[in-house]
């Protein structure tokens, strides 16, 4: 599974780097390093709705540190189990 995290200007201002680092920690914590890969992306086209991530082909907008656990559980853990 690939997770793209937008690091374009709008998402960057909204904390995309901390989202990316937190996702890396969650992946390591769940021992998913060999199944889930995080990559930066410069624009996923939803600047006003960022932080935007793409989990395989599923776009997820409005990702924040506050809802990241919920997003991770719904879009990552449910798909790898």
PyMOL Python script that loads the backbone (N, CA, C, O; Angstrom):
from pymol import cmd

cmd.read_pdbstr("""\
ATOM      1  N   UNK A   1       0.846  -1.172   0.000  1.00  0.00           N
ATOM      2  CA  UNK A   1       0.000   0.000   0.000  1.00  0.00           C
ATOM      3  C   UNK A   1       0.892   1.234   0.000  1.00  0.00           C
ATOM      4  O   UNK A   1       1.870   1.317   0.742  1.00  0.00           O
ATOM      5  N   UNK A   2       0.529   2.188  -0.849  1.00  0.00           N
ATOM      6  CA  UNK A   2       1.254   3.455  -0.913  1.00  0.00           C
ATOM      7  C   UNK A   2       0.389   4.568  -0.337  1.00  0.00           C
ATOM      8  O   UNK A   2      -0.809   4.643  -0.611  1.00  0.00           O
ATOM      9  N   UNK A   3       1.004   5.425   0.459  1.00  0.00           N
ATOM     10  CA  UNK A   3       0.339   6.613   0.973  1.00  0.00           C
ATOM     11  C   UNK A   3       1.123   7.818   0.468  1.00  0.00           C
ATOM     12  O   UNK A   3       2.304   7.978   0.775  1.00  0.00           O
ATOM     13  N   UNK A   4       0.454   8.658  -0.307  1.00  0.00           N
ATOM     14  CA  UNK A   4       1.053   9.907  -0.754  1.00  0.00           C
ATOM     15  C   UNK A   4       0.565  11.009   0.169  1.00  0.00           C
ATOM     16  O   UNK A   4      -0.630  11.107   0.448  1.00  0.00           O
ATOM     17  N   UNK A   5       1.477  11.833   0.640  1.00  0.00           N
ATOM     18  CA  UNK A   5       1.131  12.967   1.490  1.00  0.00           C
ATOM     19  C   UNK A   5       1.514  14.231   0.739  1.00  0.00           C
ATOM     20  O   UNK A   5       2.674  14.422   0.375  1.00  0.00           O
ATOM     21  N   UNK A   6       0.530  15.093   0.509  1.00  0.00           N
ATOM     22  CA  UNK A   6       0.798  16.339  -0.200  1.00  0.00           C
ATOM     23  C   UNK A   6       1.713  17.227   0.644  1.00  0.00           C
ATOM     24  O   UNK A   6       1.462  17.459   1.827  1.00  0.00           O
ATOM     25  N   UNK A   7       2.768  17.712   0.014  1.00  0.00           N
ATOM     26  CA  UNK A   7       3.672  18.644   0.695  1.00  0.00           C
ATOM     27  C   UNK A   7       3.733  19.971  -0.064  1.00  0.00           C
ATOM     28  O   UNK A   7       4.661  20.760   0.115  1.00  0.00           O
ATOM     29  N   UNK A   8       2.723  20.203  -0.919  1.00  0.00           N
ATOM     30  CA  UNK A   8       2.638  21.481  -1.615  1.00  0.00           C
ATOM     31  C   UNK A   8       2.418  22.612  -0.630  1.00  0.00           C
ATOM     32  O   UNK A   8       2.183  22.369   0.554  1.00  0.00           O
ATOM     33  N   UNK A   9       2.490  23.828  -1.101  1.00  0.00           N
ATOM     34  CA  UNK A   9       2.452  25.010  -0.231  1.00  0.00           C
ATOM     35  C   UNK A   9       1.286  25.021   0.746  1.00  0.00           C
ATOM     36  O   UNK A   9       1.483  25.215   1.945  1.00  0.00           O
ATOM     37  N   UNK A  10       0.083  24.817   0.248  1.00  0.00           N
ATOM     38  CA  UNK A  10      -1.101  24.892   1.100  1.00  0.00           C
ATOM     39  C   UNK A  10      -1.094  23.799   2.178  1.00  0.00           C
ATOM     40  O   UNK A  10      -1.356  24.071   3.350  1.00  0.00           O
ATOM     41  N   UNK A  11      -0.797  22.587   1.776  1.00  0.00           N
ATOM     42  CA  UNK A  11      -0.756  21.480   2.742  1.00  0.00           C
ATOM     43  C   UNK A  11       0.431  21.626   3.698  1.00  0.00           C
ATOM     44  O   UNK A  11       0.336  21.293   4.880  1.00  0.00           O
ATOM     45  N   UNK A  12       1.538  22.124   3.169  1.00  0.00           N
ATOM     46  CA  UNK A  12       2.706  22.346   4.017  1.00  0.00           C
ATOM     47  C   UNK A  12       2.363  23.306   5.161  1.00  0.00           C
ATOM     48  O   UNK A  12       2.718  23.059   6.314  1.00  0.00           O
ATOM     49  N   UNK A  13       1.682  24.383   4.835  1.00  0.00           N
ATOM     50  CA  UNK A  13       1.294  25.366   5.850  1.00  0.00           C
ATOM     51  C   UNK A  13       0.354  24.743   6.886  1.00  0.00           C
ATOM     52  O   UNK A  13       0.342  25.148   8.048  1.00  0.00           O
ATOM     53  N   UNK A  14      -0.418  23.771   6.461  1.00  0.00           N
ATOM     54  CA  UNK A  14      -1.370  23.108   7.359  1.00  0.00           C
ATOM     55  C   UNK A  14      -0.745  21.945   8.129  1.00  0.00           C
ATOM     56  O   UNK A  14      -1.438  21.262   8.883  1.00  0.00           O
ATOM     57  N   UNK A  15       0.547  21.715   7.947  1.00  0.00           N
ATOM     58  CA  UNK A  15       1.241  20.714   8.768  1.00  0.00           C
ATOM     59  C   UNK A  15       1.460  19.366   8.132  1.00  0.00           C
ATOM     60  O   UNK A  15       1.524  18.357   8.835  1.00  0.00           O
ATOM     61  N   UNK A  16       1.578  19.321   6.813  1.00  0.00           N
ATOM     62  CA  UNK A  16       1.720  18.027   6.157  1.00  0.00           C
ATOM     63  C   UNK A  16       2.987  17.274   6.565  1.00  0.00           C
ATOM     64  O   UNK A  16       2.987  16.044   6.590  1.00  0.00           O
ATOM     65  N   UNK A  17       4.060  17.991   6.881  1.00  0.00           N
ATOM     66  CA  UNK A  17       5.280  17.291   7.301  1.00  0.00           C
ATOM     67  C   UNK A  17       5.091  16.587   8.638  1.00  0.00           C
ATOM     68  O   UNK A  17       5.599  15.483   8.831  1.00  0.00           O
ATOM     69  N   UNK A  18       4.374  17.206   9.554  1.00  0.00           N
ATOM     70  CA  UNK A  18       4.113  16.531  10.835  1.00  0.00           C
ATOM     71  C   UNK A  18       3.145  15.369  10.639  1.00  0.00           C
ATOM     72  O   UNK A  18       3.258  14.351  11.323  1.00  0.00           O
ATOM     73  N   UNK A  19       2.195  15.508   9.713  1.00  0.00           N
ATOM     74  CA  UNK A  19       1.291  14.401   9.385  1.00  0.00           C
ATOM     75  C   UNK A  19       2.098  13.232   8.829  1.00  0.00           C
ATOM     76  O   UNK A  19       1.893  12.084   9.226  1.00  0.00           O
ATOM     77  N   UNK A  20       3.010  13.525   7.915  1.00  0.00           N
ATOM     78  CA  UNK A  20       3.831  12.479   7.317  1.00  0.00           C
ATOM     79  C   UNK A  20       4.682  11.780   8.381  1.00  0.00           C
ATOM     80  O   UNK A  20       4.777  10.553   8.385  1.00  0.00           O
ATOM     81  N   UNK A  21       5.290  12.537   9.267  1.00  0.00           N
ATOM     82  CA  UNK A  21       6.103  11.939  10.329  1.00  0.00           C
ATOM     83  C   UNK A  21       5.269  11.118  11.293  1.00  0.00           C
ATOM     84  O   UNK A  21       5.704  10.059  11.745  1.00  0.00           O
ATOM     85  N   UNK A  22       4.088  11.590  11.609  1.00  0.00           N
ATOM     86  CA  UNK A  22       3.193  10.849  12.505  1.00  0.00           C
ATOM     87  C   UNK A  22       2.740   9.545  11.840  1.00  0.00           C
ATOM     88  O   UNK A  22       2.669   8.505  12.496  1.00  0.00           O
ATOM     89  N   UNK A  23       2.438   9.599  10.554  1.00  0.00           N
ATOM     90  CA  UNK A  23       2.071   8.375   9.829  1.00  0.00           C
ATOM     91  C   UNK A  23       3.212   7.365   9.841  1.00  0.00           C
ATOM     92  O   UNK A  23       2.983   6.169  10.025  1.00  0.00           O
ATOM     93  N   UNK A  24       4.432   7.839   9.646  1.00  0.00           N
ATOM     94  CA  UNK A  24       5.594   6.941   9.700  1.00  0.00           C
ATOM     95  C   UNK A  24       5.677   6.250  11.055  1.00  0.00           C
ATOM     96  O   UNK A  24       5.940   5.049  11.130  1.00  0.00           O
ATOM     97  N   UNK A  25       5.452   7.007  12.123  1.00  0.00           N
ATOM     98  CA  UNK A  25       5.484   6.427  13.467  1.00  0.00           C
ATOM     99  C   UNK A  25       4.380   5.391  13.651  1.00  0.00           C
ATOM    100  O   UNK A  25       4.613   4.331  14.232  1.00  0.00           O
ATOM    101  N   UNK A  26       3.189   5.690  13.162  1.00  0.00           N
ATOM    102  CA  UNK A  26       2.061   4.754  13.286  1.00  0.00           C
ATOM    103  C   UNK A  26       2.340   3.461  12.517  1.00  0.00           C
ATOM    104  O   UNK A  26       2.031   2.369  12.994  1.00  0.00           O
ATOM    105  N   UNK A  27       2.917   3.591  11.340  1.00  0.00           N
ATOM    106  CA  UNK A  27       3.240   2.421  10.528  1.00  0.00           C
ATOM    107  C   UNK A  27       4.271   1.557  11.237  1.00  0.00           C
ATOM    108  O   UNK A  27       4.138   0.334  11.280  1.00  0.00           O
ATOM    109  N   UNK A  28       5.281   2.181  11.786  1.00  0.00           N
ATOM    110  CA  UNK A  28       6.316   1.442  12.520  1.00  0.00           C
ATOM    111  C   UNK A  28       5.728   0.789  13.771  1.00  0.00           C
ATOM    112  O   UNK A  28       6.024  -0.368  14.071  1.00  0.00           O
ATOM    113  N   UNK A  29       4.908   1.525  14.487  1.00  0.00           N
ATOM    114  CA  UNK A  29       4.283   1.011  15.714  1.00  0.00           C
ATOM    115  C   UNK A  29       3.433  -0.236  15.435  1.00  0.00           C
ATOM    116  O   UNK A  29       3.380  -1.154  16.254  1.00  0.00           O
ATOM    117  N   UNK A  30       2.778  -0.261  14.286  1.00  0.00           N
ATOM    118  CA  UNK A  30       1.916  -1.404  13.924  1.00  0.00           C
ATOM    119  C   UNK A  30       2.672  -2.461  13.124  1.00  0.00           C
ATOM    120  O   UNK A  30       2.072  -3.420  12.640  1.00  0.00           O
ATOM    121  N   UNK A  31       3.992  -2.290  12.981  1.00  0.00           N
ATOM    122  CA  UNK A  31       4.850  -3.244  12.266  1.00  0.00           C
ATOM    123  C   UNK A  31       4.403  -3.441  10.815  1.00  0.00           C
ATOM    124  O   UNK A  31       4.353  -4.565  10.316  1.00  0.00           O
ATOM    125  N   UNK A  32       4.083  -2.343  10.160  1.00  0.00           N
ATOM    126  CA  UNK A  32       3.611  -2.396   8.779  1.00  0.00           C
ATOM    127  C   UNK A  32       4.646  -1.858   7.789  1.00  0.00           C
ATOM    128  O   UNK A  32       4.320  -1.572   6.637  1.00  0.00           O
ATOM    129  N   UNK A  33       5.888  -1.723   8.240  1.00  0.00           N
ATOM    130  CA  UNK A  33       6.944  -1.141   7.405  1.00  0.00           C
ATOM    131  C   UNK A  33       7.141  -1.848   6.067  1.00  0.00           C
ATOM    132  O   UNK A  33       7.538  -1.219   5.087  1.00  0.00           O
ATOM    133  N   UNK A  34       6.869  -3.134   6.022  1.00  0.00           N
ATOM    134  CA  UNK A  34       7.064  -3.867   4.771  1.00  0.00           C
ATOM    135  C   UNK A  34       5.811  -3.889   3.897  1.00  0.00           C
ATOM    136  O   UNK A  34       5.839  -4.406   2.780  1.00  0.00           O
ATOM    137  N   UNK A  35       4.705  -3.326   4.409  1.00  0.00           N
ATOM    138  CA  UNK A  35       3.447  -3.336   3.658  1.00  0.00           C
ATOM    139  C   UNK A  35       2.959  -1.949   3.250  1.00  0.00           C
ATOM    140  O   UNK A  35       2.245  -1.809   2.257  1.00  0.00           O
ATOM    141  N   UNK A  36       3.338  -0.929   4.009  1.00  0.00           N
ATOM    142  CA  UNK A  36       2.820   0.418   3.795  1.00  0.00           C
ATOM    143  C   UNK A  36       3.997   1.368   3.574  1.00  0.00           C
ATOM    144  O   UNK A  36       4.937   1.411   4.367  1.00  0.00           O
ATOM    145  N   UNK A  37       3.925   2.123   2.487  1.00  0.00           N
ATOM    146  CA  UNK A  37       5.009   3.028   2.127  1.00  0.00           C
ATOM    147  C   UNK A  37       4.481   4.458   2.013  1.00  0.00           C
ATOM    148  O   UNK A  37       3.441   4.696   1.400  1.00  0.00           O
ATOM    149  N   UNK A  38       5.202   5.400   2.605  1.00  0.00           N
ATOM    150  CA  UNK A  38       4.814   6.810   2.562  1.00  0.00           C
ATOM    151  C   UNK A  38       5.722   7.539   1.588  1.00  0.00           C
ATOM    152  O   UNK A  38       6.942   7.373   1.598  1.00  0.00           O
ATOM    153  N   UNK A  39       5.099   8.346   0.750  1.00  0.00           N
ATOM    154  CA  UNK A  39       5.848   9.132  -0.228  1.00  0.00           C
ATOM    155  C   UNK A  39       5.298  10.552  -0.246  1.00  0.00           C
ATOM    156  O   UNK A  39       4.088  10.738  -0.117  1.00  0.00           O
ATOM    157  N   UNK A  40       6.147  11.550  -0.402  1.00  0.00           N
ATOM    158  CA  UNK A  40       5.651  12.926  -0.548  1.00  0.00           C
ATOM    159  C   UNK A  40       5.119  13.148  -1.962  1.00  0.00           C
ATOM    160  O   UNK A  40       5.578  12.526  -2.920  1.00  0.00           O
ATOM    161  N   UNK A  41       4.148  14.042  -2.071  1.00  0.00           N
ATOM    162  CA  UNK A  41       3.597  14.435  -3.374  1.00  0.00           C
ATOM    163  C   UNK A  41       3.474  15.955  -3.383  1.00  0.00           C
ATOM    164  O   UNK A  41       3.104  16.548  -2.370  1.00  0.00           O
ATOM    165  N   UNK A  42       3.776  16.585  -4.499  1.00  0.00           N
ATOM    166  CA  UNK A  42       3.774  18.041  -4.512  1.00  0.00           C
ATOM    167  C   UNK A  42       2.407  18.669  -4.661  1.00  0.00           C
ATOM    168  O   UNK A  42       2.231  19.802  -4.214  1.00  0.00           O
ATOM    169  N   UNK A  43       1.450  18.028  -5.244  1.00  0.00           N
ATOM    170  CA  UNK A  43       0.091  18.559  -5.252  1.00  0.00           C
ATOM    171  C   UNK A  43      -0.855  17.448  -5.638  1.00  0.00           C
ATOM    172  O   UNK A  43      -0.665  16.771  -6.648  1.00  0.00           O
ATOM    173  N   UNK A  44      -1.873  17.271  -4.824  1.00  0.00           N
ATOM    174  CA  UNK A  44      -2.898  16.280  -5.138  1.00  0.00           C
ATOM    175  C   UNK A  44      -4.189  16.946  -5.615  1.00  0.00           C
ATOM    176  O   UNK A  44      -5.197  16.273  -5.830  1.00  0.00           O
ATOM    177  N   UNK A  45      -4.153  18.268  -5.779  1.00  0.00           N
ATOM    178  CA  UNK A  45      -5.239  18.984  -6.408  1.00  0.00           C
ATOM    179  C   UNK A  45      -6.365  19.453  -5.518  1.00  0.00           C
ATOM    180  O   UNK A  45      -7.389  19.913  -6.022  1.00  0.00           O
ATOM    181  N   UNK A  46      -6.211  19.354  -4.217  1.00  0.00           N
ATOM    182  CA  UNK A  46      -7.277  19.762  -3.301  1.00  0.00           C
ATOM    183  C   UNK A  46      -6.727  20.730  -2.261  1.00  0.00           C
ATOM    184  O   UNK A  46      -6.878  20.521  -1.057  1.00  0.00           O
ATOM    185  N   UNK A  47      -6.095  21.778  -2.738  1.00  0.00           N
ATOM    186  CA  UNK A  47      -5.371  22.715  -1.879  1.00  0.00           C
ATOM    187  C   UNK A  47      -6.244  23.328  -0.784  1.00  0.00           C
ATOM    188  O   UNK A  47      -5.791  23.494   0.349  1.00  0.00           O
ATOM    189  N   UNK A  48      -7.463  23.657  -1.106  1.00  0.00           N
ATOM    190  CA  UNK A  48      -8.344  24.289  -0.115  1.00  0.00           C
ATOM    191  C   UNK A  48      -8.840  23.311   0.939  1.00  0.00           C
ATOM    192  O   UNK A  48      -9.368  23.723   1.971  1.00  0.00           O
ATOM    193  N   UNK A  49      -8.673  22.018   0.683  1.00  0.00           N
ATOM    194  CA  UNK A  49      -9.187  20.997   1.596  1.00  0.00           C
ATOM    195  C   UNK A  49      -8.088  20.245   2.338  1.00  0.00           C
ATOM    196  O   UNK A  49      -8.366  19.253   3.011  1.00  0.00           O
ATOM    197  N   UNK A  50      -6.853  20.699   2.225  1.00  0.00           N
ATOM    198  CA  UNK A  50      -5.700  19.989   2.790  1.00  0.00           C
ATOM    199  C   UNK A  50      -5.692  19.960   4.299  1.00  0.00           C
ATOM    200  O   UNK A  50      -6.466  20.670   4.941  1.00  0.00           O
ATOM    201  N   UNK A  51      -4.867  19.186   4.845  1.00  0.00           N
ATOM    202  CA  UNK A  51      -3.843  18.322   4.278  1.00  0.00           C
ATOM    203  C   UNK A  51      -4.544  17.173   3.545  1.00  0.00           C
ATOM    204  O   UNK A  51      -5.497  16.576   4.044  1.00  0.00           O
ATOM    205  N   UNK A  52      -4.040  16.891   2.355  1.00  0.00           N
ATOM    206  CA  UNK A  52      -4.602  15.826   1.537  1.00  0.00           C
ATOM    207  C   UNK A  52      -3.611  14.674   1.457  1.00  0.00           C
ATOM    208  O   UNK A  52      -2.412  14.871   1.257  1.00  0.00           O
ATOM    209  N   UNK A  53      -4.143  13.463   1.618  1.00  0.00           N
ATOM    210  CA  UNK A  53      -3.337  12.262   1.419  1.00  0.00           C
ATOM    211  C   UNK A  53      -4.064  11.368   0.421  1.00  0.00           C
ATOM    212  O   UNK A  53      -5.267  11.506   0.199  1.00  0.00           O
ATOM    213  N   UNK A  54      -3.317  10.462  -0.167  1.00  0.00           N
ATOM    214  CA  UNK A  54      -3.898   9.493  -1.088  1.00  0.00           C
ATOM    215  C   UNK A  54      -3.434   8.122  -0.648  1.00  0.00           C
ATOM    216  O   UNK A  54      -2.239   7.826  -0.662  1.00  0.00           O
ATOM    217  N   UNK A  55      -4.384   7.285  -0.256  1.00  0.00           N
ATOM    218  CA  UNK A  55      -4.085   5.925   0.180  1.00  0.00           C
ATOM    219  C   UNK A  55      -4.458   5.008  -0.979  1.00  0.00           C
ATOM    220  O   UNK A  55      -5.636   4.794  -1.267  1.00  0.00           O
ATOM    221  N   UNK A  56      -3.438   4.473  -1.636  1.00  0.00           N
ATOM    222  CA  UNK A  56      -3.613   3.793  -2.909  1.00  0.00           C
ATOM    223  C   UNK A  56      -4.396   4.732  -3.832  1.00  0.00           C
ATOM    224  O   UNK A  56      -3.842   5.756  -4.232  1.00  0.00           O
ATOM    225  N   UNK A  57      -5.621   4.452  -4.182  1.00  0.00           N
ATOM    226  CA  UNK A  57      -6.377   5.332  -5.081  1.00  0.00           C
ATOM    227  C   UNK A  57      -7.419   6.182  -4.346  1.00  0.00           C
ATOM    228  O   UNK A  57      -8.151   6.936  -4.987  1.00  0.00           O
ATOM    229  N   UNK A  58      -7.498   6.077  -3.029  1.00  0.00           N
ATOM    230  CA  UNK A  58      -8.492   6.801  -2.227  1.00  0.00           C
ATOM    231  C   UNK A  58      -7.938   8.144  -1.748  1.00  0.00           C
ATOM    232  O   UNK A  58      -6.967   8.178  -0.994  1.00  0.00           O
ATOM    233  N   UNK A  59      -8.551   9.248  -2.182  1.00  0.00           N
ATOM    234  CA  UNK A  59      -8.164  10.573  -1.707  1.00  0.00           C
ATOM    235  C   UNK A  59      -8.836  10.854  -0.376  1.00  0.00           C
ATOM    236  O   UNK A  59     -10.020  10.573  -0.192  1.00  0.00           O
ATOM    237  N   UNK A  60      -8.068  11.412   0.548  1.00  0.00           N
ATOM    238  CA  UNK A  60      -8.595  11.798   1.853  1.00  0.00           C
ATOM    239  C   UNK A  60      -8.168  13.234   2.099  1.00  0.00           C
ATOM    240  O   UNK A  60      -6.974  13.536   2.109  1.00  0.00           O
ATOM    241  N   UNK A  61      -9.132  14.118   2.297  1.00  0.00           N
ATOM    242  CA  UNK A  61      -8.837  15.527   2.515  1.00  0.00           C
ATOM    243  C   UNK A  61      -9.117  15.911   3.958  1.00  0.00           C
ATOM    244  O   UNK A  61      -9.795  15.188   4.687  1.00  0.00           O
ATOM    245  N   UNK A  62      -8.591  17.046   4.356  1.00  0.00           N
ATOM    246  CA  UNK A  62      -8.848  17.565   5.693  1.00  0.00           C
ATOM    247  C   UNK A  62      -8.180  16.786   6.807  1.00  0.00           C
ATOM    248  O   UNK A  62      -8.678  16.755   7.933  1.00  0.00           O
ATOM    249  N   UNK A  63      -7.059  16.158   6.504  1.00  0.00           N
ATOM    250  CA  UNK A  63      -6.347  15.374   7.514  1.00  0.00           C
ATOM    251  C   UNK A  63      -5.618  16.333   8.456  1.00  0.00           C
ATOM    252  O   UNK A  63      -4.899  17.233   8.020  1.00  0.00           O
ATOM    253  N   UNK A  64      -5.819  16.121   9.743  1.00  0.00           N
ATOM    254  CA  UNK A  64      -5.166  16.925  10.773  1.00  0.00           C
ATOM    255  C   UNK A  64      -4.537  15.986  11.801  1.00  0.00           C
ATOM    256  O   UNK A  64      -4.784  14.780  11.794  1.00  0.00           O
ATOM    257  N   UNK A  65      -3.737  16.550  12.667  1.00  0.00           N
ATOM    258  CA  UNK A  65      -3.173  15.723  13.751  1.00  0.00           C
ATOM    259  C   UNK A  65      -4.286  15.203  14.650  1.00  0.00           C
ATOM    260  O   UNK A  65      -4.174  14.123  15.230  1.00  0.00           O
ATOM    261  N   UNK A  66      -5.361  15.979  14.762  1.00  0.00           N
ATOM    262  CA  UNK A  66      -6.470  15.582  15.634  1.00  0.00           C
ATOM    263  C   UNK A  66      -7.268  14.398  15.074  1.00  0.00           C
ATOM    264  O   UNK A  66      -7.766  13.580  15.846  1.00  0.00           O
ATOM    265  N   UNK A  67      -7.396  14.293  13.754  1.00  0.00           N
ATOM    266  CA  UNK A  67      -8.174  13.179  13.197  1.00  0.00           C
ATOM    267  C   UNK A  67      -7.310  12.108  12.535  1.00  0.00           C
ATOM    268  O   UNK A  67      -7.839  11.193  11.905  1.00  0.00           O
ATOM    269  N   UNK A  68      -6.014  12.209  12.669  1.00  0.00           N
ATOM    270  CA  UNK A  68      -5.105  11.294  11.979  1.00  0.00           C
ATOM    271  C   UNK A  68      -5.286   9.845  12.421  1.00  0.00           C
ATOM    272  O   UNK A  68      -5.230   8.946  11.582  1.00  0.00           O
ATOM    273  N   UNK A  69      -5.498   9.595  13.690  1.00  0.00           N
ATOM    274  CA  UNK A  69      -5.688   8.221  14.155  1.00  0.00           C
ATOM    275  C   UNK A  69      -6.926   7.611  13.514  1.00  0.00           C
ATOM    276  O   UNK A  69      -6.896   6.463  13.072  1.00  0.00           O
ATOM    277  N   UNK A  70      -8.001   8.364  13.462  1.00  0.00           N
ATOM    278  CA  UNK A  70      -9.232   7.899  12.821  1.00  0.00           C
ATOM    279  C   UNK A  70      -9.004   7.617  11.340  1.00  0.00           C
ATOM    280  O   UNK A  70      -9.447   6.591  10.824  1.00  0.00           O
ATOM    281  N   UNK A  71      -8.318   8.524  10.660  1.00  0.00           N
ATOM    282  CA  UNK A  71      -8.010   8.349   9.231  1.00  0.00           C
ATOM    283  C   UNK A  71      -7.145   7.110   9.040  1.00  0.00           C
ATOM    284  O   UNK A  71      -7.412   6.309   8.145  1.00  0.00           O
ATOM    285  N   UNK A  72      -6.131   6.940   9.850  1.00  0.00           N
ATOM    286  CA  UNK A  72      -5.225   5.789   9.758  1.00  0.00           C
ATOM    287  C   UNK A  72      -5.998   4.482   9.952  1.00  0.00           C
ATOM    288  O   UNK A  72      -5.833   3.535   9.183  1.00  0.00           O
ATOM    289  N   UNK A  73      -6.834   4.440  10.975  1.00  0.00           N
ATOM    290  CA  UNK A  73      -7.623   3.232  11.245  1.00  0.00           C
ATOM    291  C   UNK A  73      -8.538   2.900  10.071  1.00  0.00           C
ATOM    292  O   UNK A  73      -8.616   1.747   9.648  1.00  0.00           O
ATOM    293  N   UNK A  74      -9.228   3.907   9.546  1.00  0.00           N
ATOM    294  CA  UNK A  74     -10.218   3.695   8.487  1.00  0.00           C
ATOM    295  C   UNK A  74      -9.608   3.371   7.130  1.00  0.00           C
ATOM    296  O   UNK A  74     -10.078   2.471   6.434  1.00  0.00           O
ATOM    297  N   UNK A  75      -8.574   4.095   6.755  1.00  0.00           N
ATOM    298  CA  UNK A  75      -8.052   3.968   5.395  1.00  0.00           C
ATOM    299  C   UNK A  75      -6.804   3.098   5.265  1.00  0.00           C
ATOM    300  O   UNK A  75      -6.446   2.688   4.162  1.00  0.00           O
ATOM    301  N   UNK A  76      -6.144   2.816   6.385  1.00  0.00           N
ATOM    302  CA  UNK A  76      -4.938   1.986   6.317  1.00  0.00           C
ATOM    303  C   UNK A  76      -5.149   0.652   7.018  1.00  0.00           C
ATOM    304  O   UNK A  76      -5.053  -0.402   6.389  1.00  0.00           O
ATOM    305  N   UNK A  77      -5.432   0.691   8.303  1.00  0.00           N
ATOM    306  CA  UNK A  77      -5.528  -0.565   9.050  1.00  0.00           C
ATOM    307  C   UNK A  77      -6.604  -1.490   8.526  1.00  0.00           C
ATOM    308  O   UNK A  77      -6.380  -2.697   8.434  1.00  0.00           O
ATOM    309  N   UNK A  78      -7.759  -0.964   8.180  1.00  0.00           N
ATOM    310  CA  UNK A  78      -8.836  -1.821   7.672  1.00  0.00           C
ATOM    311  C   UNK A  78      -8.494  -2.477   6.343  1.00  0.00           C
ATOM    312  O   UNK A  78      -9.044  -3.524   6.003  1.00  0.00           O
ATOM    313  N   UNK A  79      -7.587  -1.862   5.592  1.00  0.00           N
ATOM    314  CA  UNK A  79      -7.222  -2.414   4.292  1.00  0.00           C
ATOM    315  C   UNK A  79      -6.088  -3.432   4.380  1.00  0.00           C
ATOM    316  O   UNK A  79      -5.971  -4.288   3.503  1.00  0.00           O
ATOM    317  N   UNK A  80      -5.262  -3.362   5.402  1.00  0.00           N
ATOM    318  CA  UNK A  80      -4.146  -4.308   5.502  1.00  0.00           C
ATOM    319  C   UNK A  80      -4.487  -5.511   6.375  1.00  0.00           C
ATOM    320  O   UNK A  80      -3.768  -6.510   6.363  1.00  0.00           O
ATOM    321  N   UNK A  81      -5.561  -5.422   7.118  1.00  0.00           N
ATOM    322  CA  UNK A  81      -5.962  -6.573   7.965  1.00  0.00           C
ATOM    323  C   UNK A  81      -6.589  -7.674   7.165  1.00  0.00           C
ATOM    324  O   UNK A  81      -6.977  -8.700   7.724  1.00  0.00           O
TER     325      UNK A  81
END
""", "prot")
cmd.dss("prot")
cmd.show_as("cartoon", "prot")
cmd.util.cbc("prot")
cmd.orient("prot")
